[in-house]
Each structure stands twice: as structure tokens, then as C-alpha cells.
Amino acid sequence: MSRDSDVHNVFRDIENHMRRAFFVLGNEMQNRSGASSMLQSTSRGNWSPAFNIEEDAQGYRLFADLPGMTRDKMELNVTSNRICVRGDRPPVSATLEAQPDCSASNWLQLQEIDHGKFERCFTLPSRVIDSDVQAKFVDGLLSVRLRKESPGPNGPKLINIQ
């Protein structure tokens, strides 16, 4: 790995930490103003995809930006008020090897496209009905709809991504 890649990774990590810090700060400010409980997020892996989460009276909508991913490389689990998305994105070069102008003698000059395993988990302010979760994956965008409810104790449920 080149020195430039190392520097890029350090700045990417700083950016991810700052993004999460401002997210937590924004939720804390909403919490103090009387809004619903705070959404919590955890992240593990080689990279961290971007997510948006919207809330309305009926439930939550989660959107994940996952270009280069395929359904078979993702897993989505829902338990009570916690949702976890896991996956493994291959390096861009792995998807281009079949291209005629790519050869093994090419030298990597710049690498900004993250790859590898990731896991993002979110603890939602309200419990959701884990038997009524809809998930779609189209053109690199994962969309998940979760309805609010207070079900009895359940274990994790694997959700089929369409």
C-alpha cells in the first residue's frame, strides 16, 4: 500500500468519525428539545457506507448507498428496535479483470473506492414489527421500510432483500 493510500485512509477515518460525532450531537440537541429518543449507530469493518434514516408516524425508512454491491453479498437483520446491515464489497479491480484493457501489470496510482467487509447497526428510538419489514436493492441503493410496534420478545430475523 502506498503512503498516499495510508494518508487517504487516515483522512477517511477522520471524516467518518466527524460525521458520526455531528450525527450524535444533532440527535442530542433534538432530544433536549423534546423530540423522540436518540437513534444510535455502530460501525465495524474495512469501510462504512453512508445511510439516511427517516421517521414518520408509522415507522422508519432506511436508505444505504452501496454502489458495487450485490444482494448476495449483503445481510439485513432486524430485532426489536435494532437493524443491522452487513456486507462485503469486492475491490473495483476484481470486477474489471474481465475487461480487455486491464492487465496484471497495472500499478495502482490512487485508491479512493473503499472495499471489504462492513457492518452498520442502528438502534431505533421505537420497536419495530420484525415480521413486516420490506427491503429492496436497486442500482446500488438499499431501501428498507420498518413499521413501528411493540411486539413481544423476539430473536433476530433474517430479512430477504428483493
Disulfide bonds with the S-S distance in Angstrom:
Cys84-Cys121 2.19
